[in-house]
Amino acid sequence: MPISILIHIANEETILGEIEQLPGINDNLLIVNNPRKRDGKDIHYVEASVTTVIWPWVRINFIEILPSDEEEAIIGFVRE
């Protein structure tokens, strides 16, 4: 099941995409499927037909892991 992430690239807008598994400690690259801007529009420097992009970790400031639909269905604190 793909994991949705937000990628914060140095001096660029935030990118939304999916990865198959979380990167390991020894990984030097991040392989992202379906890269797009947060609003779903195409990234201007990536061809429209591209479905997978590989970014080196040197360019990435940090990534955010978005909750899956299953995690959103879990009820948190309940106040009575």
Secondary structure, 3 states (H helix, E strand, C coil): CCEEEEEEECCCCCEEEEECCCCCCCCCEEEEEEEEECCCCCCCCCCCCCCEEEEEHHHEEEEEECCCHHHHHCCCCCCC
